[in-house]
Amino acid sequence: MQEDDAWAALKDLEDGVFSKKTQDAFAQARQAIDNNMVNPKPVLDVLHTLKNGPLGVLGNNGARFGELIDSINGAANIRGKVGTDMLDAVRQEASKMLANTNG
């Protein structure tokens, strides 16, 4: 993932830098890399609840919720964060699944 590569490169460069101004620049760069990246745990928790609950046994919902969980886990960067656009796509797919409870 590109964000992971950029994060690692920044870390390598930052290790030898001690000035306050440069440290602030590195902090801003890290913030820019993480822009629109969030911890997906709350979404994963809801998907696990849906998968293991009554809606998970309808049709093939359990497998489909599992696929959404796998897609989030696969999209996570080295710090466990996922892009908000990806989570929005998961939300839209889960909403469609819930609207059609036949799976």
N, C-alpha and C positions, 0 to 999 in steps of 0.2 A: 504494500500500500504506500502511496506517495507520502502521506502524512508521516508514516513511520520512518521512512528514509530521511525526511527533512528533520524530524525530531532527533534522530540519532546523529545527524550531521551537526545540528546545533549543539548537542551535548558534547560532542568531540571538540568543537571549536571553543565552547564556553569554559571547558576545564582549565585552560591556561590563561584566562582573562580575569583580571581583578578590579579594574576600574568600575566605579559606580555607574558611569554613563554607559559603558559597554554592557554591564550586567542588566541595566534597564532595557537596553536595546534587545538583548536576548529574551528577556521576559515578554516584551511586546511581540517578538517573533513567535514565541511559543503560543501566545494568546491568539495570534493570527492563524496559526496552524490548527488550533483547536476550535476556531470559529465554526459554529453550527455543528459541533460534536457534543454529544451528551451521553451520560451513563444510561444504558438501556434497561437497567435492573427493574424499574417499576413496570415497564412494558412486558419484560420477560415474566415477571411475577403474575401479571394478569393473564398472559397467554398460557402459562402453566396451569393456572386455576381453571381456565376455560377448557383446556385439553383434558384435565383430570376430572372435570365436573360433568353434569348431565348433558351439556351441549357437546361435549367431546365424544359421546357415544352415538350421536346422531349421524347417520350416513358415514362419510369418511372425514368428518370434522376433526377427529383426534389426530389423524395422520396429517391433515392440512395445517392444524395448529402446530404440530411438530415441525413441519417444513418451515413455517414462519419463524419458529424459535431457532431452527438451524440457520436460517438466512441471517438473522440478527447476529448470532454468534460468529458466523463466518465473516460478517462485515466489520466486526470490532477491530479497532487498531490495537497496538501493543499496550495501550493504557486502558483498554476495555471500552473505549468510547465508540459511538456509532453516529453517523451523519443523520441530522434531523430529517433530511429528504428521504432517507432509507426508512426511517421509522414511520414517516407519514405514509409511505407506500404500504408498509405492513398494516398500519391502521386502516387504510382504505380496503385492503384485502380482507382483513378480519371483519370489517363492517359488512362487506358483501356476504361473507360466510354466515354471519349472524342473522342477516336479513333473510337468507335462504336456509332455514334450519333443516332442510332435507339433505344438506351437504352438498 
